[in-house]
Amino acid sequence: MPGLTWPPRDTDRNRFLARVQIVVYAVVTAYFGLFALVSGAFVPWAIFTVALAATVVTGVALLLMRAQRRAAQPAGPAAER
């Protein structure tokens, strides 16, 4: 069993899944945020907070994967000077 790593390994599959997660989490965050504003109830606010945190964490993971990919790429011609 491979286990969890942080930041996630930079693979095509992980990048695709992170992008899908961001979209899904953003939609859930928007829906429950609007519902929480309209109703003022505690449960929608709690779900909104968790969904917002999940969106931010997934966004950070995507940025870290991008940083890994850029660090692994060979330097361009300008860096050879």
N, CA, C and O of each residue as an XYZ file, in Angstrom:
324
protein
N       0.854     -1.179      0.000
C       0.000      0.000      0.000
C       0.894      1.235      0.000
O       1.787      1.354      0.839
N       0.659      2.160     -0.943
C       1.573      3.277     -1.093
C       1.527      4.301      0.043
O       2.557      4.907      0.338
N       0.406      4.515      0.678
C       0.312      5.499      1.754
C       0.125      6.906      1.212
O       0.064      7.121      0.002
N       0.037      7.842      2.118
C      -0.166      9.243      1.757
C       1.162      9.978      1.753
O       2.032      9.722      2.586
N       1.307     10.885      0.814
C       2.472     11.751      0.790
C       1.998     13.195      0.692
O       0.957     13.482      0.101
N       2.769     14.091      1.275
C       2.453     15.512      1.152
C       3.722     16.238      0.840
O       4.690     16.068      1.581
N       3.796     17.010     -0.164
C       2.750     17.219     -1.166
C       2.588     15.977     -2.041
O       3.480     15.131     -2.101
N       1.452     15.876     -2.712
C       1.221     14.700     -3.555
C       2.268     14.608     -4.666
O       2.798     15.623     -5.119
N       2.554     13.400     -5.091
C       3.488     13.226     -6.200
C       2.893     13.860     -7.452
O       1.687     13.787     -7.691
N       3.743     14.470     -8.230
C       3.297     15.168     -9.434
C       3.140     14.176    -10.577
O       4.094     13.884    -11.298
N       1.941     13.668    -10.732
C       1.619     12.779    -11.841
C       0.425     13.356    -12.583
O      -0.301     14.195    -12.049
N       0.225     12.909    -13.809
C      -0.925     13.388    -14.582
C      -2.227     13.072    -13.865
O      -3.144     13.893    -13.833
N      -2.301     11.883    -13.293
C      -3.514     11.463    -12.581
C      -3.787     12.360    -11.376
O      -4.923     12.786    -11.167
N      -2.753     12.650    -10.581
C      -2.945     13.493     -9.404
C      -3.337     14.919     -9.784
O      -4.167     15.539     -9.120
N      -2.735     15.434    -10.857
C      -3.110     16.782    -11.301
C      -4.564     16.814    -11.761
O      -5.301     17.744    -11.433
N      -4.977     15.793    -12.526
C      -6.360     15.729    -12.988
C      -7.331     15.640    -11.807
O      -8.322     16.367    -11.750
N      -7.032     14.740    -10.869
C      -7.923     14.585     -9.714
C      -7.980     15.847     -8.866
O      -9.043     16.189     -8.347
N      -6.864     16.542     -8.715
C      -6.859     17.782     -7.936
C      -7.715     18.852     -8.611
O      -8.440     19.591     -7.945
N      -7.623     18.927     -9.936
C      -8.446     19.914    -10.646
C      -9.934     19.596    -10.520
O     -10.755     20.496    -10.339
N     -10.275     18.318    -10.616
C     -11.684     17.925    -10.447
C     -12.149     18.233     -9.026
O     -13.256     18.731     -8.824
N     -11.300     17.934     -8.044
C     -11.653     18.207     -6.657
C     -11.895     19.687     -6.428
O     -12.848     20.056     -5.741
N     -11.055     20.536     -6.986
C     -11.226     21.979     -6.792
C     -12.577     22.428     -7.330
O     -13.273     23.213     -6.687
N     -12.949     21.935     -8.501
C     -14.242     22.322     -9.081
C     -15.392     21.842     -8.209
O     -16.312     22.605     -7.913
N     -15.340     20.577     -7.796
C     -16.428     20.025     -6.973
C     -16.510     20.760     -5.631
O     -17.594     21.151     -5.200
N     -15.362     20.947     -4.976
C     -15.359     21.630     -3.686
C     -15.815     23.078     -3.809
O     -16.505     23.587     -2.925
N     -15.439     23.745     -4.895
C     -15.861     25.133     -5.079
C     -17.376     25.226     -5.268
O     -18.014     26.140     -4.745
N     -17.947     24.282     -6.012
C     -19.407     24.279     -6.202
C     -20.114     24.021     -4.869
O     -21.093     24.689     -4.538
N     -19.608     23.044     -4.106
C     -20.205     22.746     -2.795
C     -20.058     23.934     -1.868
O     -20.987     24.257     -1.127
N     -18.897     24.598     -1.896
C     -18.678     25.762     -1.051
C     -19.649     26.884     -1.415
O     -20.244     27.501     -0.531
N     -19.810     27.145     -2.698
C     -20.726     28.208     -3.129
C     -22.167     27.879     -2.745
O     -22.894     28.745     -2.258
N     -22.579     26.638     -2.961
C     -23.949     26.244     -2.645
C     -24.245     26.391     -1.152
O     -25.233     27.013     -0.762
N     -23.376     25.813     -0.328
C     -23.643     25.875      1.101
C     -23.378     27.256      1.676
O     -23.983     27.626      2.682
N     -22.490     28.026      1.062
C     -22.299     29.405      1.501
C     -23.549     30.235      1.266
O     -23.969     31.000      2.134
N     -24.135     30.083      0.098
C     -25.380     30.793     -0.201
C     -26.510     30.306      0.707
O     -27.284     31.107      1.230
N     -26.597     29.002      0.888
C     -27.627     28.432      1.756
C     -27.458     28.912      3.195
O     -28.440     29.192      3.882
N     -26.206     29.005      3.647
C     -25.943     29.468      5.013
C     -26.323     30.935      5.171
O     -26.870     31.322      6.203
N     -26.043     31.750      4.170
C     -26.414     33.162      4.243
C     -27.925     33.350      4.283
O     -28.439     34.197      5.013
N     -28.625     32.550      3.489
C     -30.080     32.682      3.427
C     -30.739     32.160      4.697
O     -31.648     32.793      5.234
N     -30.280     30.996      5.183
C     -30.957     30.366      6.316
C     -30.403     30.824      7.659
O     -31.150     30.945      8.630
N     -29.110     31.078      7.722
C     -28.495     31.462      8.988
C     -28.347     30.302      9.957
O     -28.016     30.520     11.123
N     -28.580     29.090      9.513
C     -28.483     27.922     10.384
C     -27.018     27.509     10.572
O     -26.151     27.871      9.778
N     -26.765     26.749     11.634
C     -25.398     26.359     11.965
C     -24.847     25.296     11.030
O     -23.692     25.389     10.615
N     -25.629     24.303     10.690
C     -25.132     23.175      9.894
C     -24.638     23.617      8.513
O     -23.565     23.179      8.097
N     -25.372     24.465      7.787
C     -24.813     24.927      6.501
C     -23.506     25.715      6.673
O     -22.613     25.627      5.831
N     -23.398     26.482      7.760
C     -22.144     27.211      8.005
C     -21.005     26.236      8.265
O     -19.885     26.452      7.801
N     -21.280     25.175      8.996
C     -20.242     24.180      9.278
C     -19.800     23.474      7.991
O     -18.605     23.285      7.763
N     -20.759     23.088      7.159
C     -20.424     22.427      5.900
C     -19.673     23.392      4.987
O     -18.715     22.996      4.323
N     -20.098     24.653      4.947
C     -19.408     25.668      4.154
C     -17.955     25.812      4.592
O     -17.061     25.896      3.750
N     -17.715     25.841      5.893
C     -16.361     26.006      6.416
C     -15.473     24.820      6.044
O     -14.328     25.005      5.632
N     -15.994     23.616      6.187
C     -15.223     22.424      5.843
C     -14.955     22.375      4.334
O     -13.848     22.037      3.913
N     -15.950     22.708      3.528
C     -15.770     22.700      2.071
C     -14.776     23.775      1.637
O     -13.984     23.551      0.722
N     -14.811     24.929      2.281
C     -13.851     25.981      1.965
C     -12.431     25.551      2.317
O     -11.497     25.794      1.553
N     -12.270     24.913      3.470
C     -10.954     24.415      3.869
C     -10.460     23.350      2.891
O      -9.279     23.333      2.544
N     -11.342     22.470      2.445
C     -10.955     21.428      1.488
C     -10.543     22.047      0.157
O      -9.598     21.577     -0.477
N     -11.240     23.092     -0.269
C     -10.882     23.773     -1.507
C      -9.496     24.397     -1.405
O      -8.692     24.289     -2.330
N      -9.219     25.046     -0.288
C      -7.915     25.688     -0.099
C      -6.798     24.649     -0.043
O      -5.752     24.832     -0.668
N      -7.007     23.566      0.694
C      -5.978     22.525      0.803
C      -5.698     21.898     -0.562
O      -4.542     21.643     -0.897
N      -6.728     21.651     -1.340
C      -6.528     21.072     -2.669
C      -5.828     22.061     -3.595
O      -5.002     21.664     -4.416
N      -6.149     23.333     -3.469
C      -5.450     24.352     -4.252
C      -3.974     24.420     -3.906
O      -3.132     24.543     -4.795
N      -3.653     24.342     -2.619
C      -2.255     24.336     -2.194
C      -1.543     23.093     -2.725
O      -0.397     23.179     -3.166
N      -2.206     21.950     -2.689
C      -1.606     20.723     -3.215
C      -1.307     20.863     -4.704
O      -0.261     20.413     -5.172
N      -2.214     21.480     -5.447
C      -1.992     21.675     -6.873
C      -0.815     22.615     -7.115
O      -0.013     22.382     -8.019
N      -0.707     23.660     -6.325
C       0.434     24.573     -6.452
C       1.749     23.884     -6.106
O       2.760     24.117     -6.768
N       1.747     23.047     -5.088
C       2.965     22.328     -4.719
C       3.358     21.315     -5.788
O       4.545     21.120     -6.048
N       2.372     20.669     -6.410
C       2.686     19.752     -7.500
C       3.292     20.514     -8.676
O       4.211     20.022     -9.331
N       2.780     21.708     -8.940
C       3.330     22.534    -10.018
C       4.767     22.932     -9.712
O       5.617     22.940    -10.601
N       5.035     23.263     -8.454
C       6.401     23.613     -8.061
C       7.338     22.419     -8.224
O       8.484     22.585     -8.642
N       6.866     21.228     -7.900
C       7.679     20.018     -8.094
C       7.997     19.812     -9.574
O       9.120     19.466     -9.941
N       6.993     20.031    -10.408
C       7.184     19.814    -11.843
C       8.193     20.822    -12.396
O       9.044     20.461    -13.209
N       8.105     22.071    -11.965
C       9.041     23.084    -12.458
C      10.451     22.851    -11.937
O      11.420     23.131    -12.642
N      10.584     22.345    -10.724
C      11.904     22.078    -10.172
C      12.561     20.880    -10.872
O      13.787     20.809    -10.957
N      11.763     19.957    -11.363
C      12.286     18.760    -12.019
C      12.641     18.998    -13.488
O      13.410     18.235    -14.073
N      12.083     20.052    -14.081
C      12.367     20.320    -15.486
C      13.792     20.837    -15.643
O      14.295     21.548    -14.774
N      14.436     20.486    -16.738
C      15.781     21.023    -16.969
C      15.711     22.529    -17.215
O      14.718     23.045    -17.728
N      16.763     23.205    -16.845
C      16.806     24.656    -16.998
C      16.835     25.011    -18.480
O      17.352     24.266    -19.312
N      16.265     26.168    -18.777
C      16.242     26.645    -20.158
C      17.573     27.231    -20.585
O      18.527     27.226    -19.808
N      17.653     27.733    -21.804
C      18.923     28.268    -22.314
C      19.410     29.483    -21.518
O      20.618     29.708    -21.436
N      18.522     30.254    -20.942
C      18.937     31.433    -20.186
C      19.651     31.045    -18.913
O      20.497     31.802    -18.438
N      19.344     29.891    -18.339
C      19.965     29.472    -17.088
C      21.358     28.876    -17.304
O      22.117     28.711    -16.349
N      21.699     28.548    -18.571
C      22.998     27.943    -18.855
C      24.124     28.971    -18.849
O      25.293     28.594    -18.759
N      23.811     30.231    -18.942
C      24.845     31.270    -19.004
C      25.533     31.474    -17.697
O      26.426     32.315    -17.593
